[in-house]
Amino acid sequence: MSQPSQQPQTQPQLQPVRLHVHIATQPGRGRDQIEAYERLAPLVRAEDGCLQYDLHQVVGDADRFVLVEHWASREALAAHDLAPHMVAAAATNSVFRAGPAQVVEIAAEPLA
């Protein structure tokens, strides 16, 4: 009796993910966002699949920011969202944020 042939296992294709996260703090609370980011960034940058995690302040507005994230795959981003330090950050960010962050996914490759 012959055994059924086994198909070779294929690895899921890794597709990078790029995000721009728009953050607004309550008036005068921009410094709180910067301090929270300074504590969080080393932990996030050490995560598997984190290629970039950089906070930029909007010119002319001390209470608005854009967080630029680049992940090796959707799986890495999903793991990041569940990391204990991210769960803790989500619980404390509401103290100084004006509302939920606006997450914009951009194409991994530029058009031109």
Backbone torsions as a table, in degrees:
resi	resn	phi	psi	omega
1	MET	NA	127.3	-178.2
2	SER	-85.5	150.3	179.0
3	GLN	-86.9	145.5	177.3
4	PRO	-63.6	140.1	179.7
5	SER	-70.2	143.3	179.3
6	GLN	-99.4	134.2	176.1
7	GLN	-79.8	139.9	177.5
8	PRO	-62.6	140.3	177.8
9	GLN	-73.4	131.7	176.7
10	THR	-106.2	144.1	177.6
11	GLN	-78.0	141.9	175.4
12	PRO	-63.5	139.3	-179.4
13	GLN	-69.5	129.8	-179.3
14	LEU	-86.5	117.6	178.2
15	GLN	-111.9	120.7	179.7
16	PRO	-65.3	154.1	179.6
17	VAL	-126.4	129.8	176.7
18	ARG	-118.8	131.4	-179.8
19	LEU	-126.6	144.7	165.5
20	HIS	-116.7	119.6	-176.6
21	VAL	-109.9	116.1	-177.8
22	HIS	-92.2	123.9	-174.0
23	ILE	-124.0	133.4	173.2
24	ALA	-124.3	134.7	176.4
25	THR	-101.9	166.3	172.8
26	GLN	-62.9	152.2	-178.3
27	PRO	-50.7	129.4	178.3
28	GLY	79.4	4.8	-176.2
29	ARG	-107.4	13.0	179.9
30	GLY	-58.2	-37.2	179.7
31	ARG	-61.3	-34.7	177.7
32	ASP	-62.8	-38.7	177.7
33	GLN	-64.4	-44.6	-179.6
34	ILE	-61.4	-44.7	-179.4
35	GLU	-65.3	-40.3	178.0
36	ALA	-63.8	-41.6	178.8
37	TYR	-64.4	-41.8	-179.8
38	GLU	-60.5	-33.5	177.1
39	ARG	-75.9	-36.3	-173.4
40	LEU	-83.2	-37.0	-171.8
41	ALA	-53.7	-46.1	-179.5
42	PRO	-61.4	-34.5	178.6
43	LEU	-68.5	-43.8	-179.0
44	VAL	-67.6	-44.5	-178.5
45	ARG	-63.2	-21.4	178.3
46	ALA	-84.8	-7.9	-179.2
47	GLU	-69.9	146.3	174.2
48	ASP	-59.8	130.8	175.7
49	GLY	88.9	-4.8	177.4
50	CYS	-80.9	117.7	179.8
51	LEU	-103.4	-24.6	178.9
52	GLN	-159.8	140.8	177.6
53	TYR	-155.7	88.4	-171.8
54	ASP	-128.6	129.7	178.1
55	LEU	-96.9	131.2	177.2
56	HIS	-122.5	140.1	175.8
57	GLN	-88.4	141.7	176.4
58	VAL	-72.0	130.7	-179.0
59	VAL	-60.6	129.0	176.8
60	GLY	83.7	3.1	-179.7
61	ASP	-142.9	103.2	-175.9
62	ALA	-70.4	-6.7	-177.3
63	ASP	-113.8	13.1	178.0
64	ARG	-129.1	142.1	-174.1
65	PHE	-141.8	158.7	169.8
66	VAL	-127.2	122.9	176.4
67	LEU	-97.8	123.0	179.6
68	VAL	-101.6	119.5	-179.3
69	GLU	-120.3	141.8	175.6
70	HIS	-137.1	122.2	-177.3
71	TRP	-119.8	146.0	-178.7
72	ALA	-66.8	-27.5	-177.2
73	SER	-162.0	165.9	174.6
74	ARG	-64.2	-33.2	178.7
75	GLU	-64.2	-41.1	178.2
76	ALA	-65.2	-40.4	178.1
77	LEU	-65.0	-41.5	178.9
78	ALA	-62.4	-41.8	178.0
79	ALA	-64.7	-39.3	177.8
80	HIS	-58.6	-45.5	-178.0
81	ASP	-61.4	-26.5	-178.0
82	LEU	-98.1	-3.0	-178.6
83	ALA	-61.7	140.5	-177.8
84	PRO	-54.1	-37.8	-179.5
85	HIS	-68.8	-27.8	177.3
86	MET	-76.9	-38.1	176.9
87	VAL	-62.4	-43.5	178.8
88	ALA	-65.5	-40.7	179.9
89	ALA	-63.8	-41.6	179.7
90	ALA	-60.1	-34.6	-179.3
91	ALA	-72.1	-30.6	-176.4
92	THR	-97.1	-21.6	-178.2
93	ASN	-61.7	-30.1	-177.6
94	SER	-63.7	-16.9	179.4
95	VAL	-65.8	-35.8	-176.6
96	PHE	-118.5	-10.3	-179.2
97	ARG	-80.5	148.1	178.6
98	ALA	-78.0	-18.5	-179.1
99	GLY	174.0	-173.8	179.9
100	PRO	-64.4	146.7	175.1
101	ALA	-67.6	148.5	176.7
102	GLN	-99.2	115.7	-176.6
103	VAL	-99.9	125.1	178.9
104	VAL	-120.0	118.7	174.6
105	GLU	-88.6	130.4	178.1
106	ILE	-111.2	158.5	178.4
107	ALA	-59.7	142.8	-177.7
108	ALA	-65.1	-29.9	-178.7
109	GLU	-115.6	140.3	177.7
110	PRO	-67.3	154.5	179.6
111	LEU	-76.3	-33.8	-178.5
112	ALA	-148.8	NA	NA
